[in-house]
C-alpha cells in the first residue's frame, strides 16, 4: 500500500517532471536563496538519478535566481553545489550603508532615536529607520548597489513644477548586474530534453503590447516561426543557429490580430535583464519583432505576471503537444496523437505530470492596517505583486482529475471490447478549439494533449516582518539579506512539513483508510500546529507545545495503522522544533 511519507518512488521523465517557480521582489529574492536550501535537501533525497528540477521558471529577481541555478547546472552537469552557489551570488549583492553604522546596536544615534520615540510614539523603531535610510541611500544617492546598479540623477522641467521638476528624479544603470551575472553564468543558456537538462523559462513584458507576457525559453522550438517576413526569419534563424545546426529560439506573443515574434540565441544576459529591469532602468533591452519589423522594449515581467505558474503550464503544454506529435509511434488519427503500441490497446498520450514548488515573496495575509504614507505605499506594492495563481492551480488540479478519469474509462471500455466505439468518440470534432501558435487540435482525442496535469503544488509564502517599510525590495544591506535567507530556510521547512501532512491525509483518503470527513477534521485539529502565521506571530512556545500534544493524543486514539499515525504526527513534531529554533534566533 503506497503511502506518502513511507517512501517515494521517483517517476520517469516520460510521465513526471518537477518544476520550480520563483517570484519577483528585488532584494526579497534572498528569501528564495534560503528556501532553495531546503527544497534542494528535500528533492535530492527523493531523486534516485540526480534529476532535481526539470523546469525552473522565474520573474524579475526570480528570473535572476533561476538563471544562476540553471547556469550552474550547465557548468557542472549536476545540481550538487547549486544551493551554495546561489548563496555565494547573494553574498556578492550585499552592500553596507551609512545607516548600518549609524544605527548599530550600541550606537549613540540608536540611543537618541529611541529617546525621540519616548517623546513621539509615531516615530519608527530603530530597525525600521535603519532600513528606510539604507533604502534611501541605495535609491537616491549616486552610490547605488555595488553589484546591482548605479543610481543616476535626472532633472526635469516639463511642467515647471516647483515641487518636482526642480528636484532630481533617479534612474538606474544595471551594467554592474550584467557584469556580475557573467561571473556566475556562461551565456547563452541553451538546454534540451534529450540531454536531460533543465528547462529555463523567464517572463518579461513588452511595454508596447502587454496583452500577454513574453516568455523566454532555453529549449529550442520544435517548429519554424510562423512569420510573414521570410527574409527576416531566415536571417534570424541563421544568426541563432548553434552547433546543432538550425537554432530556433524565439518567443511568440500578443493577440490574434497582432502577433509578435522575437528571436534570440538561447537565453543571454539581455533576456535575463528583460525579465528583471523595472520602469526606471536606463538600459532596458530592445529586441526586433520579426513579424512586424518594429523594435520592442521589454520590462520586468512582474508588471504582468509576477508568479509565472500560468506561463509555466502554457509552455509545458505547448512543448509536449508538439513533442508527442513528432515522436509518436502510432499513426495520427484526424489530428490526434496516440502513444506507442498500435492496435486497439493504444492509450492516449499525455504530457508529463508536474510537481510544482512555488516561492512567494509578497505576503498575502499581513495583520496590520497601514496608517502612514510609507506603509500604505508598501501595502499597495504587496497587493500589486502578490501571487495570483491559486485559481490556475485549482483549474490544473481539476483537469488532472478529468484527464485521469477519462483515461480510466477509455481503458475500461477497450478491455470490454469497445475499442471501435471508443475511437469513434475520440475522433469526433470537439466544440472546444484550442490554439497554440498555428497548431490547432479539434477532436476529442486532442483535448488530452492540451491539458497539463499537476500532482502536487508546494507553496512557500514569506511572512511580513514587523519592520517592513516601502522600498524593502531595494534593501540589500548585509543584515537584511542574511535575515531573509534565514527566514526562507525556516519557512520552507515549516511549509514542506505542512504540505507533507496535507498530502498525507489526501493519500490516506484515496487509499480508503480515512473518510473525507475524518481528513477535514484532522486538518482543522492541526491548524494550530501547521499554520505558519499562528506559530510565528501569535502563539507562545508553551501554547504551541500544548496544542501539539493535544493533537498527538487525538491521532494516537484513532483506529488506524501505526505507519499512518506517523504520517500525521511526524510533520507536526518537526514543525514545533523549527518554531522553537526560529524563536531562539529571533528571526521574526
C-alpha positions as MATLAB code, in Angstrom:
seq = 'XXXXXXXXXXXXXXXXXXXXXXXXXXXXXXXXXXXXXXXXXXXXXXXXXXXXXXXXXXXXXXXXXXXXXXXXXXXXXXXXXXXXXXXXXXXXXXXXXXXXXXXXXXXXXXXXXXXXXXXXXXXXXXXXXXXXXXXXXXXXXXXXXXXXXXXXXXXXXXXXXXXXXXXXXXXXXXXXXXXXXXXXXXXXXXXXXXXXXXXXXXXXXXXXXXXXXXXXXXXXXXXXXXXXXXXXXXXXXXXXXXXXXXXXXXXXXXXXXXXXXXXXXXXXXXXXXXXXXXXXXXXXXXXXXXXXXXXXXXXXXXXXXXXXXXXXXXXXXXXXXXXXXXXXXXXXXXXXXXXXXXXXXXXXXXXXXXXXXXXXXXXXXXXXXXXXXXXXXXXXXXXXXXXXXXXXXXXXXXXXXXXXXXXXXXXXXXXXXXXXXXXXXXXXXXXXXXXXXXXXXXXXXXXXXXXXXXXXXXXXXXXXXXXXXXXXXXXXXXXXXXXXXXXXXXXXXXXXXXXXXXXXXXXXXXXXXXXXXXXXXXXXXXXXXXXXXXXXXXXXXXXXXXXXXXXXXXXXXXXXXXXXXXXXXXXXXXXXXXXXXXXXXXXX';
ca = [
       0.000    0.000    0.000;
       1.840    3.149   -1.170;
       1.591    5.864    1.463;
       3.068    9.337    1.326;
       5.878    9.676    3.822;
       6.704    5.943    3.880;
       8.742    6.058    0.712;
       8.903    7.946   -2.569;
       9.037    6.243   -5.957;
      10.692    8.575   -8.423;
       8.786    8.568  -11.685;
      10.410    8.506  -15.092;
      10.771   11.616  -17.218;
       8.081   10.231  -19.530;
       5.213   10.909  -17.116;
       6.582   13.160  -14.383;
       8.526   16.396  -14.127;
       9.378   18.622  -11.203;
       9.166   22.405  -11.600;
      10.356   25.362   -9.533;
       8.705   28.810   -9.722;
      10.435   31.905   -8.303;
       8.512   35.146   -7.807;
       9.906   38.650   -8.328;
      10.695   41.014   -5.471;
      14.141   42.621   -5.714;
      16.191   42.172   -2.548;
      13.488   39.826   -1.220;
      14.959   37.293   -3.653;
      17.443   36.462   -0.882;
      14.500   34.687    0.753;
      14.348   32.404   -2.303;
      18.005   31.531   -1.778;
      17.075   30.395    1.731;
      14.045   28.389    0.618;
      16.083   26.720   -2.123;
      18.440   25.271    0.513;
      15.544   23.301    1.987;
      13.873   22.399   -1.310;
      17.204   21.106   -2.601;
      17.625   18.998    0.551;
      14.130   17.510    0.221;
      14.221   16.834   -3.513;
      17.769   15.425   -3.547;
      16.669   12.789   -1.029;
      13.799   11.759   -3.299;
      15.717   11.634   -6.572;
      17.440    8.391   -7.487;
      19.088    9.646  -10.675;
      20.280   13.160   -9.850;
      17.371   14.849  -11.650;
      16.046   17.507   -9.291;
      14.209   20.223  -11.223;
      13.170   19.650  -14.828;
      11.820   23.195  -15.235;
      12.863   26.400  -13.466;
      10.693   29.467  -14.111;
      11.139   32.966  -12.751;
      10.201   36.616  -12.990;
      12.376   39.621  -12.082;
      14.754   38.643   -9.238;
      13.209   35.176   -9.592;
      14.459   35.144  -13.196;
      17.948   36.040  -11.959;
      17.931   33.320   -9.293;
      16.600   30.804  -11.833;
      19.317   31.688  -14.341;
      22.071   31.326  -11.736;
      20.794   27.852  -10.819;
      20.391   26.550  -14.371;
      23.663   28.192  -15.397;
      25.368   26.373  -12.530;
      23.828   23.066  -13.643;
      25.134   23.504  -17.180;
      28.637   24.319  -15.914;
      28.800   21.335  -13.575;
      26.345   18.873  -15.175;
      24.900   18.396  -11.703;
      22.709   20.177   -9.150;
      25.157   19.339   -6.387;
      26.574   22.573   -5.014;
      23.875   24.757   -6.600;
      22.441   25.814   -3.232;
      25.834   27.034   -2.072;
      26.429   28.825   -5.380;
      23.163   30.750   -5.034;
      24.187   31.822   -1.523;
      27.541   32.940   -2.913;
      25.710   35.003   -5.519;
      23.739   36.772   -2.786;
      26.834   37.337   -0.678;
      28.112   39.445   -3.571;
      24.900   41.504   -3.668;
      25.170   42.551   -0.012;
      26.031   46.214    0.335;
      26.545   48.092    3.657;
      25.267   51.642    4.131;
      25.937   54.674    6.306;
      22.691   53.921    8.144;
      24.100   50.489    9.095;
      26.924   52.109   11.040;
      24.759   54.873   12.496;
      22.057   52.525   13.771;
      24.220   49.660   15.024;
      23.193   48.080   18.305;
      25.113   50.260   20.781;
      25.393   53.482   18.785;
      24.623   56.960   20.094;
      22.314   57.544   17.120;
      20.250   54.486   18.034;
      20.004   55.581   21.662;
      18.987   59.094   20.607;
      16.413   57.682   18.211;
      14.933   55.559   20.999;
      14.721   58.644   23.172;
      12.821   60.525   20.456;
      10.339   57.651   20.328;
       9.548   58.227   24.007;
       8.528   61.760   23.045;
       6.590   60.755   19.920;
       5.326   57.181   19.648;
       4.592   57.619   15.929;
       8.317   57.648   15.160;
       9.509   54.335   13.663;
      11.592   51.876   15.638;
      15.392   51.973   15.070;
      15.446   48.889   12.825;
      12.766   50.327   10.545;
      14.727   53.580   10.465;
      17.917   51.700    9.540;
      16.117   50.027    6.681;
      14.420   53.224    5.485;
      17.616   55.289    5.343;
      19.546   52.402    3.768;
      16.896   52.165    1.052;
      17.081   55.946    0.595;
      20.859   55.731    0.182;
      20.593   52.933   -2.387;
      17.872   54.637   -4.420;
      18.564   58.373   -4.161;
      22.326   58.778   -3.973;
      24.860   58.072   -6.750;
      26.395   55.068   -4.978;
      23.569   52.594   -5.844;
      24.168   48.910   -5.038;
      27.659   47.690   -5.889;
      26.880   44.601   -7.984;
      23.341   45.588   -8.957;
      23.026   49.146  -10.282;
      24.323   52.713  -10.233;
      21.870   55.493   -9.381;
      21.817   58.355  -11.894;
      20.036   61.690  -11.196;
      17.928   63.374  -13.881;
      16.480   66.888  -13.799;
      13.036   67.636  -15.191;
      11.367   70.805  -16.460;
       8.338   69.554  -18.340;
       5.680   71.303  -16.234;
       7.900   73.728  -14.271;
       6.535   72.109  -11.157;
       8.442   73.584   -8.179;
       7.566   70.524   -6.080;
       9.041   68.050   -8.556;
      10.838   69.485  -11.574;
      13.450   71.339   -9.514;
      14.443   68.169   -7.651;
      16.232   65.255   -9.348;
      14.456   62.074  -10.234;
      16.509   58.932  -10.392;
      17.126   56.233  -12.955;
      19.314   53.158  -12.657;
      22.180   51.789  -14.717;
      22.285   47.989  -14.436;
      25.657   47.496  -16.115;
      27.099   46.223  -12.779;
      24.453   43.474  -12.660;
      25.181   42.440  -16.247;
      28.886   42.143  -15.409;
      28.200   40.339  -12.134;
      25.934   37.765  -13.817;
      28.710   36.897  -16.275;
      30.846   35.718  -13.342;
      28.271   33.064  -12.471;
      26.753   32.113  -15.833;
      28.303   31.081  -19.133;
      25.830   32.678  -21.539;
      23.896   31.774  -23.585;
      21.834   29.209  -21.699;
      20.694   26.524  -24.143;
      19.264   23.258  -22.843;
      17.483   20.232  -24.289;
      15.153   17.486  -23.175;
      17.166   14.818  -24.969;
      20.230   15.594  -22.849;
      18.202   15.565  -19.645;
      18.903   19.240  -18.976;
      16.566   21.549  -17.034;
      14.362   23.935  -18.944;
      14.643   27.633  -18.044;
      11.625   29.926  -18.521;
      11.818   33.683  -17.909;
       8.895   36.106  -18.055;
       9.009   39.665  -19.403;
       6.530   42.230  -20.746;
       6.513   44.241  -23.983;
       5.581   47.795  -22.959;
       4.163   48.473  -26.423;
       1.822   45.449  -26.288;
       1.106   43.874  -22.911;
      -1.817   41.690  -23.948;
       0.276   38.666  -22.956;
       3.678   38.030  -21.329;
       6.877   37.448  -23.273;
       8.348   34.084  -22.237;
      11.993   33.291  -22.965;
      12.747   29.575  -23.208;
      16.085   27.743  -23.026;
      14.562   24.915  -25.116;
      14.508   25.243  -28.890;
      11.148   25.420  -30.574;
      10.234   22.265  -32.454;
       8.813   24.149  -35.449;
       9.662   27.162  -37.555;
       8.239   30.515  -36.538;
       5.049   31.463  -38.440;
       6.258   34.887  -39.586;
       5.263   36.871  -42.655;
       8.641   38.455  -43.420;
      10.651   35.486  -44.687;
      13.893   37.452  -45.248;
      13.946   38.465  -41.592;
      13.087   34.996  -40.323;
      15.781   33.351  -42.435;
      18.364   35.858  -41.218;
      17.392   35.388  -37.579;
      17.371   31.602  -37.822;
      20.804   31.722  -39.425;
      22.157   34.061  -36.750;
      20.719   31.954  -33.933;
      21.839   28.595  -35.314;
      24.044   26.743  -32.867;
      26.432   23.845  -33.166;
      23.470   21.524  -33.680;
      22.597   23.447  -36.844;
      19.424   25.493  -37.017;
      18.667   27.171  -33.709;
      15.017   28.056  -33.122;
      14.913   30.190  -30.008;
      12.123   32.712  -30.260;
       9.150   33.990  -28.304;
       5.715   34.465  -29.818;
       3.189   36.648  -28.007;
       0.344   39.121  -28.493;
      -3.260   38.588  -29.539;
      -4.599   37.039  -32.737;
      -4.680   40.391  -34.533;
      -1.162   41.496  -33.602;
       1.388   38.725  -33.222;
       4.972   39.456  -32.245;
       7.939   37.136  -32.726;
      11.321   37.980  -31.210;
      14.386   35.832  -31.858;
      17.303   35.267  -29.514;
      20.276   32.929  -29.432;
      19.412   30.982  -26.296;
      18.883   32.856  -23.043;
      21.545   35.531  -22.688;
      22.019   38.499  -20.357;
      19.553   40.554  -22.441;
      16.781   38.037  -21.771;
      17.583   37.893  -18.048;
      17.618   41.688  -17.765;
      14.451   41.958  -19.865;
      12.776   39.834  -17.195;
      14.155   41.899  -14.312;
      14.519   45.633  -15.067;
      11.799   47.928  -13.746;
      10.394   51.157  -15.133;
      13.263   53.445  -14.122;
      16.081   51.379  -15.604;
      18.241   53.232  -18.133;
      19.196   50.259  -20.272;
      16.065   48.205  -20.973;
      16.754   45.524  -23.607;
      15.358   46.110  -27.111;
      14.592   43.201  -29.434;
      13.420   43.284  -33.057;
       9.979   41.894  -33.790;
      10.454   39.694  -36.840;
       6.747   39.697  -37.614;
       6.232   43.464  -37.822;
       9.786   44.748  -38.257;
       9.496   47.020  -35.204;
      11.777   47.294  -32.165;
      10.260   46.248  -28.857;
      11.275   47.465  -25.400;
      10.953   44.883  -22.617;
      10.386   45.469  -18.909;
      10.212   43.443  -15.711;
       7.730   40.585  -16.141;
       6.359   41.245  -12.659;
       4.161   44.008  -14.054;
       2.099   41.347  -15.828;
       2.860   38.007  -14.176;
       4.968   38.076  -11.036;
       4.353   34.397  -10.262;
       4.724   32.699  -13.665;
       2.777   29.498  -12.976;
       0.370   30.053  -15.870;
       3.290   30.727  -18.219;
       4.953   27.546  -16.979;
       1.826   25.469  -17.623;
       1.302   27.003  -21.066;
       4.913   26.432  -22.132;
       4.815   22.888  -20.765;
       1.619   22.104  -22.674;
       2.828   23.660  -25.936;
       6.179   21.899  -25.954;
       4.826   18.447  -25.115;
       1.909   18.739  -27.504;
       4.335   19.081  -30.363;
       6.953   16.719  -28.933;
       4.392   13.914  -28.706;
       3.201   14.652  -32.231;
       6.717   14.405  -33.628;
       7.833   11.373  -31.632;
       4.737    9.183  -31.620;
       4.986    5.634  -32.956;
       1.329    5.255  -33.824;
      -0.367    6.990  -36.747;
      -2.054   10.345  -36.330;
      -5.815    9.926  -36.490;
      -7.661   13.067  -37.559;
      -5.092   15.325  -35.934;
      -4.909   13.369  -32.690;
      -1.893   11.792  -31.024;
      -1.512    8.194  -29.948;
       1.102    6.575  -27.767;
       3.331    3.769  -28.965;
       1.833    0.331  -29.193;
      -0.510    0.187  -32.151;
      -3.749   -1.702  -32.417;
      -6.851   -1.318  -30.285;
      -4.978   -1.193  -26.984;
      -3.418    2.168  -27.790;
      -3.852    4.709  -24.998;
      -3.922    8.455  -25.225;
      -0.525   10.123  -24.934;
      -0.271   12.674  -22.134;
       2.021   15.488  -21.141;
       4.234   14.659  -18.145;
       2.571   15.306  -14.825;
       4.044   18.240  -12.898;
       5.008   18.605   -9.257;
       5.485   22.335   -8.669;
       7.323   24.293   -5.984;
       6.332   27.981   -5.721;
       8.082   30.642   -3.619;
       6.014   33.760   -2.914;
       7.858   36.863   -1.714;
       4.960   39.261   -1.191;
       2.788   38.453    1.854;
      -0.838   37.552    1.264;
      -2.171   37.996    4.808;
      -0.478   40.905    6.633;
      -2.072   41.528   10.033;
      -1.960   45.285   10.427;
      -3.876   48.085    8.740;
      -1.375   50.670    7.382;
      -1.917   54.222    8.571;
       1.067   56.270    7.377;
       2.158   57.003    3.800;
       5.185   54.705    3.876;
       3.219   51.626    4.961;
       0.280   52.461    2.676;
       2.674   52.542   -0.296;
       4.249   49.299    0.914;
       0.854   47.589    1.129;
      -0.046   48.775   -2.371;
       3.186   47.217   -3.675;
       2.382   43.895   -1.993;
      -1.138   43.892   -3.447;
       0.216   44.705   -6.896;
       2.888   41.994   -6.959;
       1.362   39.252   -4.784;
       0.658   35.733   -6.010;
      -2.490   35.318   -8.156;
      -2.035   31.715   -9.239;
      -4.332   29.903   -6.802;
      -7.079   29.706   -9.438;
      -4.625   28.376  -12.035;
      -3.620   25.687   -9.559;
      -7.240   24.716   -8.865;
      -8.052   24.523  -12.586;
      -4.947   22.403  -13.244;
      -5.931   20.011  -10.438;
      -9.469   19.745  -11.848;
      -8.239   18.996  -15.374;
      -5.789   16.461  -13.980;
      -8.657   14.572  -12.364;
     -10.711   14.908  -15.562;
      -7.953   13.530  -17.781;
      -7.123   10.659  -15.416;
     -10.772    9.698  -15.014;
     -11.423    9.787  -18.770;
      -8.327    7.718  -19.459;
      -9.507    5.072  -16.978;
     -12.907    4.987  -18.669;
     -11.268    4.573  -22.086;
      -9.157    1.670  -20.854;
     -12.211    0.083  -19.234;
     -14.215    0.361  -22.451;
     -11.403   -1.124  -24.544;
     -10.955   -4.009  -22.129;
     -14.601   -4.820  -22.720;
     -14.260   -4.955  -26.499;
     -15.444   -1.428  -27.253;
     -12.266   -0.102  -28.902;
     -14.038    0.788  -32.139;
     -16.685    2.796  -30.325;
     -14.001    4.497  -28.222;
     -12.074    5.515  -31.351;
     -15.251    6.894  -32.926;
     -15.888    9.067  -29.858;
     -12.279   10.224  -29.674;
     -12.311   11.111  -33.368;
     -15.366   13.359  -33.121;
     -14.897   17.068  -33.585;
     -14.685   18.863  -30.261;
     -16.565   22.091  -29.627;
     -13.520   23.482  -27.867;
     -10.894   24.691  -30.314;
      -7.567   25.471  -28.641;
      -4.800   27.327  -30.431;
      -1.083   27.302  -29.725;
       0.681   29.330  -32.383;
      -0.697   27.881  -35.634;
      -1.329   24.389  -34.241;
      -4.997   23.558  -33.834;
      -6.344   20.394  -32.242;
     -10.060   19.959  -32.686;
     -11.011   16.353  -31.847;
     -11.926   14.827  -28.503;
      -8.652   12.913  -28.601;
      -6.726   16.167  -28.942;
      -8.210   17.586  -25.754;
      -5.971   15.268  -23.751;
      -2.889   16.710  -25.370;
      -3.605   20.276  -24.358;
      -4.164   19.775  -20.647;
      -1.125   19.928  -18.340;
      -1.512   17.766  -15.266;
      -0.398   18.659  -11.732;
       0.166   16.109   -8.989;
       1.233   18.448   -6.151;
       1.885   22.138   -5.603;
       4.209   23.048   -2.737;
       3.854   26.706   -1.737;
       6.259   28.657    0.455;
       4.883   32.064    1.445;
       7.004   34.748    3.043;
       5.503   36.413    6.122;
       5.956   40.137    6.547;
       8.417   41.288    9.208;
       7.422   43.884   11.810;
       9.996   46.362   10.490;
       8.723   46.356    6.901;
       8.894   49.630    5.015;
       8.184   50.818    1.482;
      11.108   50.085   -0.791;
      12.043   46.853    1.017;
      12.765   45.360   -2.422;
      15.788   47.689   -2.530;
      17.263   46.829    0.881;
      20.493   44.972    0.038;
      22.166   45.571    3.414;
      24.020   42.502    4.782;
      21.854   42.243    7.906;
      18.598   42.310    5.935;
      19.821   39.868    3.270;
      21.072   37.353    5.858;
      17.840   37.690    7.812;
      15.838   36.971    4.642;
      17.953   33.890    3.873;
      17.460   32.541    7.409;
      13.714   33.246    7.278;
      13.489   31.438    3.922;
      15.185   28.368    5.381;
      12.808   28.222    8.365;
       9.644   28.998    6.382;
      10.486   26.413    3.719;
      10.937   23.655    6.270;
       7.663   24.551    8.005;
       5.784   24.802    4.695;
       7.158   21.491    3.436;
       6.138   19.747    6.669;
       2.706   21.360    6.499;
       2.158   20.185    2.926;
       3.503   16.715    3.772;
       0.767   16.461    6.389;
      -1.954   17.635    3.997;
      -0.776   15.376    1.164;
      -0.529   12.521    3.667;
      -4.174   12.995    4.638;
      -5.172   13.079    0.963;
      -3.290    9.821    0.374;
      -4.990    8.138    3.324;
      -8.373    9.253    1.987;
      -7.603    7.963   -1.533;
      -6.462    4.617   -0.069;
      -9.766    4.288    1.795;
      -8.103    4.329    5.207;
      -9.804    7.569    6.186;
     -13.021    9.273    5.132;
     -13.131   12.783    3.700;
     -14.916   13.936    6.855;
     -12.187   12.477    9.058;
      -9.498   14.094    6.934;
     -11.150   17.510    7.142;
     -11.447   17.084   10.889;
      -7.746   16.290   11.281;
      -6.759   19.304    9.201;
      -8.879   21.535   11.433;
      -7.319   19.985   14.536;
      -3.841   20.539   13.109;
      -4.341   24.217   12.262;
      -2.545   25.397   15.387;
       0.330   23.076   14.566;
       0.686   23.712   10.836;
      -0.259   27.375   10.275;
       2.944   29.386    9.983;
       1.338   32.731   10.804;
      -0.178   31.396   14.034;
       3.072   29.788   15.078;
       5.433   32.660   14.364;
       3.187   35.627   15.063;
       0.509   34.830   17.606;
       1.432   31.839   19.752;
       3.817   31.476   22.663;
       6.115   28.438   22.773;
       4.157   26.844   25.636;
       0.908   27.281   23.680;
       2.471   25.608   20.642;
       3.670   22.625   22.672;
       0.294   22.230   24.374;
      -1.557   22.370   21.048;
       0.782   19.801   19.513;
       0.422   17.420   22.464;
      -3.387   17.621   22.265;
      -3.195   16.928   18.534;
      -0.943   13.875   19.084;
      -3.317   12.460   21.669;
      -6.230   12.658   19.222;
      -4.248   10.946   16.462;
      -2.992    8.201   18.779;
      -6.591    7.457   19.784;
      -7.640    6.786   16.178;
      -8.028    3.224   14.916;
      -5.562    3.397   12.025;
      -2.256    1.574   11.333;
       0.838    2.865   13.212;
       2.571    3.893    9.983;
      -0.451    6.072    9.124;
      -0.297    7.733   12.516;
       3.352    8.560   11.889;
       2.385   10.286    8.640;
       0.053   12.545   10.609;
       2.313   13.144   13.622;
       5.919   13.456   12.416;
       5.461   16.647   10.330;
       3.959   18.433   13.336;
       6.823   17.274   15.545;
       9.320   18.779   13.134;
       7.310   21.999   12.872;
       7.318   22.527   16.650;
      11.086   22.113   16.806;
      11.514   24.526   13.884;
       9.376   27.178   15.560;
      11.494   26.899   18.704;
      14.599   27.283   16.531;
      13.154   30.372   14.844;
      12.196   31.851   18.204;
      15.705   31.274   19.534;
      17.191   33.081   16.523;
      14.550   35.818   16.812;
      14.061   35.925   13.065;
      10.588   37.410   13.319;
];
